[in-house]
Amino acid sequence: MKTVYTTNSYKGYHKHDSYNYKYNLDEDNKEIHKVKCSRFKFFDGHENNWETDEKVVDTWKIDDPSMPDWLHKYI
């Protein structure tokens, strides 16, 4: 998959967490996947560690009318 657009990072609910969205193009299936990427810091008893997570939150076909209009220019 190829990333076609990435949003700026947003501050999360806690002091040491943030998130952003990536829009990935799956050329084989002709789909766009909206992926929520989160990053947060936690203390494991010895040191601080950064944990990352990615989760697909939405998927559109290339010709789907419900896909956001602004996304078409990045495809």
Steps between C-alpha positions, in 0.01 A plus 500: 500500500608852425432794734341781299425747781588543870336747737683706761536345845234588755543503875312225673313497831812445710830683533710252301280380218423614148331372189468565129336346195659342193318436174643195324436398141462128435561489124419130464146532641455865393418610855594780738549412867477763773735392779508654849857503633549558872813537708516508880759480775474272800722411794571127542662527845852550368482748215264691274400326179321625190226278362350543152177362359333510158134420440296515176194715572349537151537360148372630167512371144666745258166579334296510824293824518521501881879548489598859595529725193836649602656152502453452123788734412748282694412177321 
